[in-house]
Amino acid sequence: MTATLSRSSAAPAPRAIARWLLSVAALVFIMVVVGGITRLTESGLSITQWKPITGAIPPLTHDQWMEAFRLYQQTPEYQQINKGMSLDDFQFIFFWEWAHRLLGRLIGLAFALPLLWFAWKRAIPAGYGWRLVALLALGGLQGAIGWWMVQSGLSERTDVSHYRLAVHLLTALFIIGGLVWTALDLLMLARDRNARPATLRPFALMVLVGLFVQLLFGAFTAGLNAGYVANTWPLMNDRLVPDGIERTGSLWETLSSDPYLVHFIHRWWAWGAAILAIMLARRAKRAGQRGASIAINASIGTQIVLGIATVMSGIALPLAVLHQAVGALVVAAIAWGAHGIGRRRA
């Protein structure tokens, strides 16, 4: 009886839910970073099976390690690129893919269990339940997308499809944006119980479209290893438009699959996306969101410097990982700014 009374009398807890969502967003950010390390170390195809429950436990005995290694040896990546690698080398790449998948499982629990608790306590404000369930479903879908991506590299290819990699990365970044936006709505509600959710303004949508294109070609650049085709800046191999661009079918196939052209687009579209982001920062500042304005300007500036440094270093792993990490921070900052200019009075 006491439990029933306390449950029925519980008040909405928007501030607590917002803090929880921001914590989950931080975990997703860490997963994006680990995913970048997994990709850059060519570790993504080391685990050839998808076992959502038992896969959380890595091989513990020598025989189990040899069985996992045997399965990897059947992949085109091993047979054409890594043939003859040692068990120690395999354990290194296995670790990063296992850590990436383990983080995904932890994020699922970190979202699902508190969500059930808040729902049982009836602490979720009206109108937010469907949004939280949608975010949970999107997280589950992301796990399936990850395996769909890995499958593309297990039979005929020596790497994963860059299209599927793009879907996987962009979904993760969309989840970060959705978590941040929802948390900001709830923080407004915590300050004013009559506050209404922010709306996506047309200019903010234009900024997000520009950022989406940049992130899409960033994912293509990563999936195609297109960053390696030129290590000079601002010219690419002493030319503004690099030699080596070849038509590979339709216009879209050429735009999305030619490493030289993909690198060229990612390199120069960045400036258009940056200008749009800076304009959003100015609007956010005028709307009283100075923190969002600072976050956008700082993350965009840092990302441009890191992008140039990554190219000129020949894609040094620490710089490349930082470049992907700050890219996720750019998404969070843009979501903050877009939310700031979309706030409505109660």
Protein Blocks (a to p, Z undefined) as FASTA:
>chain_A
ZZmmmmmmpccdfklmmmmmmmmmmmmmmmmmmmmmmmmnopmmmpmcdcfklmmpccfb
fklmmmmmmmmmmpmklmmmmgoiafklmmmmmmmmmmmmmmmmmmmmmmmmmmmmmmmn
opacghilmmmmmmmmmmmmmmmmmmmmmmmmmmmmmbdcfklmmmmmmmmmmmmmmmmm
mmmmmmmmmmomkbccddddfklmmmmmmmmmmmmmmmmmmmnommmmpccdfbeghiab
dghiacebjfklmmmmmmklmmmmmmmmmmmmmmmmmmmmmmmmmnopamlmmmmmmmmm
mmmmmmmmmmmnoopaklmmmmmmmmmmmmmmmmmmmmmmmpccZZ
